[in-house]
Every structure is written in structure tokens, then in C-alpha cells.
């Protein structure tokens, strides 16, 4: 019996320690702007995605010509967004060699078609995670890429948008709780400025996340609009049916 009790105490200690260790490396997710109805935002997000993400990440279940749904003409797509193919009907495939990607980053970069739908968790939606992740890179010379991330510690991905954001480092304060010391994130210290102000950078990341969210389900906005009309129809039909039912049965005792 004593062995069982000691084993349980040890297990609780390990779980508690693990929870504190995890808490030191994670941060609360910021709320992503939800503007999947904003065509200008989606178009800017598509431009950022093709210019900065498509070099390494594919969107193998999305075709370039589907971008007509966000207000782009086929000619605009051909002139501005076709860097990895010359056919507007092709899917969005990364230009990087998978063997090189695995050698450089340790693993092939994931496909991003449904990334915004697959990253939801206790901290929020998948869009919230991506919005936080893309804005919390910082310089870390101990890593092979020279970068680290607060939302995904020791991530193998470099900060491809660093020129826009500039170089930053996180500021932590040491707190003690239940006998354990933890590092609590307090803010950022700018090392070198970027080509954008912090507000402009956040707006562009918001546009990119909006596009990633839209790409995971391009028909989402249509589905919402159709759903609203269906509910209105059902409500009207229910009222009519209720009145007919009352008229048919009014003389029945």
C-alpha cells in the first residue's frame, strides 16, 4: 500500500512539474481578426501567401483559378500570382524540392490548405493560433535558423517576414509559484526596425490569416448566407403551418 501511495505522489509531482514547464514555454493566443468577407483583405492575404509562403509550403487542394471567388480576374492571377506554374488551373504547389526541405528544416513543411482548420485548440481557433504564431518570432542565435517562436518553441521554420517586422526579442519576468520558478512573458524589445510599423505588420498578418482561413473552406461565406435564408424560410413556413393547423382543427371538439 505504501508503494502505491508513493507512486501516486511521484506521478502527481511529475505531472505538476510538466505543467509548469509547459506553462513557461506557451503564451495566450491573440484573437485573430475575422474578415473572411473582406475581399481586399483576402486579396492582400493571397498576395502575401504566394510571395512568402508558397516557396516552401504547398496548398495542394487549392487551385489558382479559385481566387476568382475573392474578386480577382483570371488575367490578374496570371500576371501577379503564377510563380510556380504557368497554368491558372493548377494547384498551389511549393517550388522547393522536398528532399532539400527535409535536409534544411528536418522535415517537409506542412501543406497549408486546411492549416487554419487543423490548429484549433484550447487557446482558441486555428486562426487565433496562426495569428499569434506568425507575430511572435524572435532572434535566437542558439537555433539553426537563427529564429525561435513563443507560440511554437524550437520551431524549424525561419521568420520569413522578418524584414517587414524587424528583429525583436521577448522580455520575461521571473515568477515563483508553488515552489517553481517560471518565466512570464511581459512584452517585446525592438532590436532593429522593420519596413512596416507594428500596426501595419499586424494588419498584414491578419490579412494572411484571413486568406488561410478562407482557403480551408472557400464556400464558407456562401454556406452562411444560404443557411440564414433557409432559417428564415423555415421560420415563415412554421408560422404558416401553425395558422393552417389552427384553422383545420378549430371546429373539432
VENURMO-V884129 format. One record per residue. N is the residue number from 1. SS is DSSP state (@ for helix, = for strand, . for the rest). PSI is psi in whole degrees, 0 to 359 (999 if undefined). NEAR is the number of other C-alpha atoms within 8 Angstrom. Layout:
{{N/SS/PSI/NEAR} {N/SS/PSI/NEAR}}
This chain:
{{1/./320/4} {2/@/320/5} {3/@/321/6} {4/@/316/7} {5/@/316/8} {6/@/322/8} {7/@/319/8} {8/@/319/8} {9/@/316/8} {10/@/320/8} {11/@/317/8} {12/@/319/8} {13/@/318/8} {14/@/317/8} {15/@/317/8} {16/@/315/8} {17/@/320/8} {18/@/321/8} {19/@/319/8} {20/@/320/10} {21/@/318/9} {22/@/321/8} {23/@/333/9} {24/@/337/9} {25/@/358/9} {26/./155/10} {27/./162/8} {28/./141/5} {29/./138/10} {30/./153/8} {31/./123/8} {32/./144/10} {33/./134/6} {34/./94/5} {35/./43/8} {36/./354/12} {37/./354/5} {38/./104/7} {39/@/322/9} {40/@/320/6} {41/@/316/13} {42/@/322/15} {43/@/318/12} {44/@/321/11} {45/@/320/17} {46/@/320/10} {47/@/316/9} {48/@/319/10} {49/@/312/10} {50/@/322/11} {51/@/327/9} {52/@/335/9} {53/@/325/9} {54/./348/14} {55/./324/11} {56/./325/10} {57/./132/12} {58/./163/13} {59/=/73/13} {60/=/348/10} {61/=/15/7} {62/=/130/10} {63/=/148/12} {64/@/322/12} {65/@/348/10} {66/@/344/7} {67/@/351/10} {68/@/336/9} {69/@/342/7} {70/@/20/8} {71/./4/8} {72/./142/10} {73/./162/7} {74/@/324/9} {75/@/320/6} {76/@/321/9} {77/@/315/14} {78/@/318/11} {79/@/330/7} {80/@/341/6} {81/./353/10} {82/./87/12} {83/./335/6} {84/./357/8} {85/./167/7} {86/./9/7} {87/./123/7} {88/./342/12} {89/./0/7} {90/./158/9} {91/=/163/10} {92/=/93/13} {93/./140/10} {94/./150/11} {95/./348/8} {96/./147/8} {97/./125/6} {98/@/324/7} {99/@/318/7} {100/@/320/8} {101/@/317/14} {102/@/323/10} {103/@/320/8} {104/@/317/7} {105/@/355/10} {106/./346/8} {107/./157/8} {108/./133/9} {109/./138/8} {110/./154/6} {111/./140/10} {112/./9/10} {113/./313/12} {114/./28/12} {115/@/324/12} {116/@/337/15} {117/@/338/11} {118/@/353/7} {119/./13/11} {120/./149/13} {121/=/195/7} {122/./340/4} {123/./349/9} {124/=/200/10} {125/./170/11} {126/@/325/13} {127/@/320/15} {128/@/317/14} {129/@/312/15} {130/@/319/11} {131/@/320/14} {132/@/314/13} {133/@/312/12} {134/./346/8} {135/./4/8} {136/./32/9} {137/=/151/12} {138/=/157/12} {139/=/133/10} {140/./100/8} {141/./351/8} {142/./349/5} {143/./153/9} {144/./324/6} {145/./348/8} {146/./4/10} {147/=/155/14} {148/=/175/14} {149/=/137/12} {150/./325/12} {151/./337/12} {152/./79/9} {153/./139/9} {154/./30/7} {155/./146/8} {156/./352/7} {157/./131/7} {158/./169/9} {159/./91/7} {160/./344/6} {161/./21/7} {162/@/329/9} {163/@/328/9} {164/@/316/9} {165/@/334/13} {166/./181/12} {167/=/134/13} {168/=/164/12} {169/=/144/10} {170/=/151/10} {171/=/126/9} {172/=/154/9} {173/=/141/8} {174/=/125/8} {175/=/148/8} {176/=/128/8} {177/=/123/7} {178/./37/4} {179/./4/5} {180/=/135/7} {181/=/130/8} {182/=/153/12} {183/=/120/9} {184/=/126/9} {185/=/131/9} {186/=/337/8} {187/=/195/7} {188/=/149/8} {189/=/121/8} {190/=/126/9} {191/=/306/8} {192/=/144/7} {193/./157/8} {194/./181/11} {195/./348/8} {196/./156/9} {197/./161/8} {198/@/321/7} {199/@/316/7} {200/@/319/8} {201/@/314/11} {202/@/321/9} {203/@/319/8} {204/@/322/10} {205/@/323/12} {206/@/319/12} {207/@/318/13} {208/@/316/15} {209/@/322/14} {210/@/316/16} {211/@/316/14} {212/@/323/15} {213/@/316/14} {214/@/319/11} {215/@/329/10} {216/@/335/11} {217/./82/8} {218/./333/8} {219/./8/6} {220/@/313/8} {221/@/322/9} {222/@/318/7} {223/@/319/8} {224/@/316/8} {225/@/315/8} {226/@/319/8} {227/@/320/8} {228/@/315/8} {229/@/324/8} {230/@/317/8} {231/@/321/8} {232/@/315/8} {233/@/314/8} {234/@/323/8} {235/@/315/8} {236/@/315/8} {237/@/324/8} {238/@/319/8} {239/@/317/8} {240/@/315/8} {241/@/321/8} {242/@/318/8} {243/@/321/8} {244/@/318/8} {245/@/318/8} {246/@/322/8} {247/@/320/7} {248/@/326/7} {249/./7/7} {250/./330/7} {251/./359/5} {252/./123/4} {253/./999/3}}
